[in-house]
Amino acid sequence: MSLLPKTEQNDVPVVDIDSDENGVAAVAPAKNDASSHKTPSPQVELVQQETPASGSALSASDGLSRSFWKAGDYVVGPSSKPTPFQGHLEHARVHPKFLHSNATSHKWAFGAIAELVDNAVDEIQNGATFVKIDKFDVKKDNSPALCFLDDGGGMNPNAIRKCMSLGYSSKKSKTTIGQYGNGFKTSTMRLGADVIVFSRAMHSGRATQSVGLLSYTFLRRTGQDDVVVPMIDFDISGHWAEPIIYSSQDEWSANLKTILDWSPFTSKEELMLQFDDIGSHGTKVVIYNLWLNDEGIYELSFDDDAEDIMLRDEANHGAEKNLRKKTVQLQSHISYRLRFSLRAYVSMLYLRKFSNFSIILRGKLVDQFNIADDLIYSKVIPYKPQLAMATNEAIAETKTTIGFIKEAAEIKVTGFNVYHKNRLIKPFWKVVADGSSKGRCVVGVLEANFIEPAHDKQDFERSVLFIRLENKLKQMTMDYWRDHCHLIGYQPLNFKSQKNVVKEAHIRKSAQHSINPQNQLLADQQDTSLVAEHQSDLSQPIVGLAVIGMQGSSREQLGTMLETPVSVSPDEICAENIKLFERCEEYREKETELKQTVVDLEEELKQIKKKCDLLSSLLETKRKAKSVKG
């Protein structure tokens, strides 16, 4: 960021975050004394802007879109940055449009909310016991805002500047969820145009409270070509809040004025009241000027359910009337509700239940839910990820719980819930084709810490380990389905209908050269018992099966089916079919391996041919050189 002050109409100093070589915003705290009137630190930049009368609210006359996906479409004016003096190097700027384009990594609004919940969960190591998510009413323009409040360790002046700078993360623990230092900016800007942060902390025996404003509205409407973030800090170690001055009182006051002009609060007293519900330490985040959908309605709905926050566009898909019973049952299942109900999504967001931490949504505790506890006929399957041969890194074995959903008879829900460091990344991930009945109603749960999530934490990086995991889950699904599908009323892969049994009996009979009339009655009994035994072999009835061709048949017709008793039982036939299926799978795997071997050999042959051509060329060159010398 530039070290030079801007000089235009009105001097409104604001804090401009600058980073050192480690991406850390340098701050040198100083109290309001003689030492405070030194040269402003690099992160403080004087920006001259006219304060609009309309305050922080976006109006239709701005020409600026209130829809998130169109918010980046606005005209950028010429740069107002002055030419640096000789000896001063110009810095690489971060244009405000980057805030919007950076936030587009969150395709789903709930994914952005989950990032902010993660920040509070990461504060458990600093003593956090709760995070509250609720609606906040902006009195300035009677609009809704989204508020997050936690009682974690809070942020001192230096930490809040790191939080609002780009690409810095102080979370180095193997147990913390955040790792990229980008989640706060992308998530807040995805949910609304502006965010104001209040934080109290105790650091090195000094109690402080800070306010920071990241306002896309301010940056757009004032034509900024750099991201500037006004901030003010207070020392609250004494009996009252004393402003912490870094350069001058005027500069501090100007930052306060900018915050009041562009935030939901109109006075310093109202601003200070926001710390009352924080306590001695913690953080409060208020996201306002929430984005609208394409219909001009708020993307988040606070009115459909007083104890929930709904994603309006997704919820409207299930609001149709005269739906079929099965459709209604599907929409009531958590796999569907988590798409539009924040309470449903957050209930599954973490794999292991917290012992001393609560998530409170709109005043009501969120009950954590692990779908593995609701599976029927479940089993646990271990999986040891296979790394490349060249690495010596060891990966711990992960266990997958797999089973049928308890509503398998009514609805068809399939997929694996894959977590990373206790955090849900892919809910109900389908690894088998939708059109196939194989694997239907099979649901699994696992924690995959050996693969890395994408930046929005809604998917994984498509690495070799991820592809291997996907293939392994497909195999798990098919194996489990093969062995257990009959428990929920589906035909096993080796099932033969009664009609086919009778047909095979006809074929065997027709192969005989002669018929012994005395054995017709015996054949009658054998055919009937064979069909009955085949049907009773299933633990539950198969829908649509009946004794086909048996009712109404004459004794003479049945007598032509079999002449001698069948020596092979249906159980033995089933076992043989399973063995054949397993052999078929083995042959398929071998075929894949052989195809890969062929590809590798062809590639090796190409390399050998290249070497042969090179050697031939060198040999020919030597021969020519030798003939010239001779």
N, C-alpha and C positions, 0 to 999 in steps of 0.2 A: 504494500500500500504506500502511497505517496507520503512523504514527510512534509509536504508543502501545504499551507492553508489555501482554501479556495476563497476568492474575494469577489463576491457578487453583491446582490442587493441587501439581504439580511444575513447576519452572521448567526447561524444555528449550529454550534459544534455538536457533532455526534461521534460516537466511538466507531472507528473503522478497524475491524479485526485484521491484524497482520500476523504472519507466521514466521518463525525462524526456520532453520534448516530441518528441524524435527516436526514442523507443523504446529509448534506450541506458541500461543499468543503470549508475548512477553509483557508482564505487568509488574511495575515497581510500586507497591502500595506506599502511600504517604499520607499522613494526616494533614488537616488544615492548619498549617503553621508556615513559618518563613520558608522552610524547605520545599513547600508545596508549590512555590512560584517558579519552579525551574522549567526548562524547556519541555514541551509536551512529549510524552513517550510516543514511539512509532505507531502505536495502535490508535492514537487520537488524531482525528482529522477534522478540520473546520470545513463544513459544507454549508453553503448559503442557499436557502430555499425559501420560497414563500409558503407560509402556513395556510392551507385552505380553510375556508369557513365551515365546510361540511364535516370536518373532523375525520374520523377513521373510516367511516362507512363508504363503501363504493356505491356510486349512483349510476343510473342508466345513462346519464348524459356524459359520463366519462369516456364512453367508447371503449371501455375495458371490459372484457368478458368476465362474467361471474362463474362460468363453467370451467372446471379444472382443465379439461382437455383442450380448451381454446384460450386459456389464460396466457399462454406464451406468445400469442399473436398480437403484438402491439408494435407501433413504430418506434424505433430507437433514434433519438436525436443525436446531433454531433456531440463529441466528447467535450466535457467542460474542464478536463484536466489541464492545468497549466504546463507549459514547457519546463522541464526540470532545469535547475541551475547547473552550471558547469560543475562537474564533480559528483553530481547526484545521478544515480542510476534509476531509470524508470522500472517499475515493478510489473509483474504479470498480474493483471486485474481479473477479478471474478465478476462477470456481468450479472446483474439481477436475473436475467433470463436463465442463467444456469441453475438458479434455485428451482425454477419450474421444470426444466428439462431433467434435472437430477431427481426430482420427485416422481417423474413418470415411471420410475422403476417399480413403483407400487401400482399395479393394475387394479388392486382390490383395496377398498378403503379400510376394511377390517384388518388387512395386513399391516397398514400404517398404524392403526390403534394398537395392534399387538406389539409393535416396536416400542411404543411408549410404556406399555405394561411390562415389557422385558426390562426396561431401564429401572423400574421400581423393584422388580424381582431381583435384579443384580444388586440392589441396595440391601438385601437381606444380610449380606456379610458385614454391612455397616450398621446393623441393628434395626432395619425396617421391619415393621409388623403389619403394615397394610398399604394398599393403594386404593383410592377411591376414584371412580369414574362417574361423572355426572354432567347434567346440563347446567350451563351458567347463563343467566339472563343478563344481556347487555342493556343497561338502562339508557345508554346514549342514543340508541336507535331501535330499541325493543327487538333486537335480533337474538337468536340462540347462539351460544358458544359451547365448546366442549372443554371440560375441566378435568385435569388429573392432579391428584394430591397424594403424596406419600410422606412417611415420617422417617425416611432414610437419613443418611449423614449430611445431606445437603451439599451445596457448592459454595466455596469461598470465592472472592472476586477473581482469582486466577482460574479456578476450575470452571466458572460459568463462562469465561471467555473461551476456554478450550472447548466447552460444550457447543458453543455457537460458532466456532471456527470449523473449517471443512477438513475432513480426513484425519482428525486427531482422535485417538482412543487411548484412554488410560487403563482400560480393562485388559489386564494381562493374565488373569487367572484362568485356569483350565475349566473352571466351573461356570464362569460368567457367560452369558449368551451373546452380548454385544462384542464386536471385534473389529469392525471397520471404521468406527468413528464417524459414521455418516447417517445413522438411523434417525437421530433427532431431527436433523434438517429435512431429510426426505419425507419422514412421516408427518411432521407438522405441516409442511407445505403441501402435502397431498390432501390433507383434511381441510385446511382453510388457508386464506391468503396471508393471515397474520398470526403471530403468537407472541405472548408476553410471559416471561418466566420470573417467578419470585422464589428466592432460595435463602435459607438460613443455615449457617454452619458454624462449627467451633473447630478452629485449626490453630495449633501451636499456642493454645491458651487465649486465643483472640476470637471473640464472637462477632460475626458479621452477617449482614443481610444485603442481598443484591437484587436488582431489577434489570432485566435485559429485554429488548424489543427487537424481534426479527419481523419486519413488516414488508411484505411484497407490495402491498398497497402503497406505502410510503415511497418505496423505490421506484415503482412504476409512475406514480402520479407526479413525482418531482423530477422525473427524467434522469435518475442516477445511472451512471455507467460503471458503478462499482458497488459491491455489497457493503453497506455501512450499517452498523448495529449500535444504536444509542444504549448506554448502560450507566447506572448510578449505583454506588455502594455506600453502605453505612457501617460504622463501628458501633456495635451495641453492647460492648463490654461494660459500659457504665450504666447510669440510670436512664439515659435517653439515647436515641439514635443520632449519632454524630456523622455528618457526611465525610466521606473519605475523598480528599481532593488530590488529584494527580498533577494538575497544571495550574488551574486558577478557579476561583469561585464562579466566575462568569461562565467558564466552560462547563462546569458541573450543572449550573442552573440552566444553561441552554440544553443540555442533554435531558434534564427533567422536563423542560418545556416541550421538547420534541416527543418524549414518551407520552405526555398528557395530550398532545395534539393528535396523536395517531393511535392511541390505545383506547380501550373502553372506559377509561377513568378520567374524570375532569379536574381533579384536584390532587394535591400531594396527600391530603388527609385521607381521601378515598383510596389512594394508592397504598398508603401505609396500613389501612384496615385489612388488606389482603393477606397480611402476615399473621393475623390473629388466629386463623385456623391451622397455621403451620406448626405452631409450638416453638420449642427451643431449637429444633433442627428439622429439616425436610425441604421439599420442593413442591411448588405449585405451578402448573402449566395451564394457561388458558389460551385455547385456539379459537379465534373469532373470524368474522367474515367467512363463514363456512361456505364451501363450494356448492353450486347448484347443479342439478342434472340438466339434460337437454330440454326438459319441459319447463325449466325455470323454477323448479321446486328444490328445496334443500335435499341434498343427497342422503343425509342422515335424518331419520325421523325420530323425534322424541315424543310424539303424541299417540302413536299406535299402541304402545304399551308403557304404562307409567313406571314399570320396573325393568325396562329394557331399552336398548337403542337399536333401531332397525335400519337395515340398508334398504332404502325405499324401492329402488328399481328391482332388486331381487325379490322382495316381499310381494310386489305387485304381480309377479308371475304366478303366484299361488293363490291369488285373491279371486279367481274366477268362480262363478257359481255353478251348481249342477255338476260337480265333479263326481267321477266314479268313486266307489268306496275304496278301492285299492289305491287310487291316486291320493285320496285324503289320508290314508294310512301312511303312504310314502312321504307325504309332505309333513307329517307329524314326527317322522323319524329324525334323529339328530343329524344324520348324514345330509339331510335336506335342509333342516332348520339352521345349521351353522352357516349357511350361505347368506342368510339375511338377519339372523338374530345374534347380536353380540353376546348375550348371556349364554346361548348354546355354544358359540365358538370358544369363548373364554373358558367355559367349563371343561373343554377338552384340550386347552392350550398347553397344559403341562402334564406330563406322564405321571409323575409321583406327586402325591398329595402333600401340601405344605403342613408342617406341624405348628408353626408359630407365625404364620403369615396369612392374611386374608385379602381376597379381592372383593371389593364392595362396589356393585354396579347400581347406581341410582338409589342408594340407601339400603339395598338388600344384598346379603352375602351370596356370592356365587358358589354353588356346590360343585366341587370338582368331580369329574366323571371320567372313568377309565372304561372304555367299551369292552376291554378284555374281561372285565368282571361280569359282563352280560352275555358272553358267548356260551353256546351249548355245544356239547361234544368237543370241547376244546382240548388242545394238546400243545406242548411246548417243544419247539424244534430248534436245536442249536445250529448256529452258522458261523464258520470261521472264515473271514474274508481272506482271499488269496492275493498277496502282493506280488509284485514283479520279482523275478529271481535275483536281480542285482541288489536289491535292498535287504538290509538286515533288520529293518524295523518290524517289531512284533505288534500285532493287533489282537486285542482281547476278543474272545468269543462273544457273540451277541445271541440273544435268545428271542425267538419269534413265537408269540402266542397266536394260534390259529384256530378257528372254529366257525360255526354257523351263528348268525344272528338269531336271537330267540324268536323273531317275527318271520322266520324263513318261510313259513307256510303262507303268509299273506303278502309280503313285499320282497322285492329282489334288490338287495343292497350288497355290493361287492367292493372289496378293496382293502389296501393296507394303510394303516395310520403309522407313518414313519416320523419318529422324533429324532432330534439332535440336541444333545446336552439337556434333556428333559423337555425341550420345546417342540411343539408340533410343527412340522414343516410341510408334509404332504398328507392331507386328510383323505381317507378313502381313495387311495391311489389304485386305479384299475390297471392290472398288469396282464389281464387276459382280454380278448376281444369281446365287445358288447354283444355281438350277434350269436355267440356260442353259449349253449346252456351249461357247458362244462365250467366249473368254478363258480357257478351262481350261488349267491348268499354266503360265500366264503369271505370272512373278514379276518384280518390279522393286525397285530400291534408289535412294533419293534423299535428299538433305539439304535440308530446308526450313527455312532460318533466317529466312524472311520471315513466318512465322506463329508465334504464341505457344502454347506448351504449356499444358495445364491444370495446376492445382496439384499433382496427383498424378503428373504427367509420364507418364501412360498414354494421353493423348488430347490433341487440340488444341482451343483455343477455336474455336467455330463462327463464324468471322468470314467476311466476304465473300471474302477471299483464300483461306480454307480451302475454301469452296464452289467457287470457281473452280478450285482445284487438284484437287478431287475430280472435277469434270467433265472436266478435262484428262486425268487419269489414266484415266478411262473411255474417252475417245477414243483415247488411246495404246494401251490394251489391245485395243480393237476393230480398230484399224488394224494393229497387230502380228499379231493373230490372223488377220486376213484374208489377210495376205501370207505368213505362215509356218506356218499350221496343217498344211498338207500335209506338212511336214517331219517331223512326229511321228505321221503316220498318220491325220489327220482330213480329212474332205471340205472342200475350199474352198467359200466361200460361193456361187461361181458354177459349182459342179460339177453335171454332168448324168450320171445313171446310164446304163448301156448300155441298160437297158430303155426309158428315155425317148428315147434316140437312135433305137432301132428303131421306137418308137411314132410319132415324128415322120416317119420314113421312110414308114410306112404312110399317114400323113395326106397327105403330099406325093404319094404314088402315087395315092391315091383321088381327088385333085384333077385328075388327067389324064383327058381325054375318051376317049382311046384307048390301047391297049397294043400295042407293037411286039414281037412274039415274038422277033425276032432280037436284041433288047437284053436278054433275060432273063438270059443268062449274064453279060453286062457288069454288070447290076444286082446279080447275085449277088456278084461280086467287089467292087463298090463298097461294098455294105453290110458285108461281112466286114472290108474294110480300114478302114472308118469306125469300127467297133467296136474293132478292134485299136488304131488310132491314138488313140482316146479313152482307152483303158486305159493305153497306154504313156506318156501325157502326164504321169502322176503320178510323182514321184520315188520314192515308196514305195507298197507295195500298200495298198489300203483294205480293211479287214476286212469280210467279208460280200459283197464284190462278185464277180460271176462273169458269164460270157457267158450272159445269160438269154434263153431262147427260141431259141438258135442250135443247140444240140445236139439231134439227133433230128428236125430240120426237113428236109423234102424240098426238092429243088431247085426244084420248082414254087412252094412257099410262099415261099422266099427270092427267087425271081424276081419276085414281085409287090411287092417292097418299094420298089425304085427303078428308074427307067427311064433316067435320065440321071445323069452324074457330078455330085457336089456340088462347087460352086465355092468354098464358104466352109470354111476349115479350122477345126478345134476351137480352135486357138490364137487365131484371130481372134474366134471367138465368145466365148471367155473374156475377151479384152481388151475387147470390146464390153460384156460384162456388168459388168466392173469399172468402166468409164466410166459405165454406167447407175447402178450402185450409188453412185458418187461424186456423180453428179448428184442422186440421190435424197437423199443426206445433205445436199447444199447446199440443196435445196428444204425439207428439214426445218428446217434452221437458219434459212432465210429465213422459214418459217412461224412459228417461235418469235419471231423478231424482229418480224414483222408483228403477231403477237398482243400483244406487249409494246407496240408502237406504238399499237395500238388501245386498250389499257388506259390508256396515257399520254394519248392524245387524249380519251378519255372523262373522265378526271380533269380535264384542262384545260378541257373543255367545262363540267363542273360548276362549276369556279371562275369561268368567264366568266358562267355563268348567275347565280351568286351576286352577281357584280359588277353585272350588268344589273338584278337585283332591287333591289340597294342603290341604284343610280342612279335607277331608277324611283321608289323610295320617296322619295329626296331631291327629285326633280323634282316629285313630287306634293305634297310638303310645301311647297315653294316656291310652287307654284301656289295652294295654299290660303292661304298667308300673303299672297300678292299680291292674291287676291280679297278677303280681309278688309280690307286697307288701302284697296282701291278702293271 
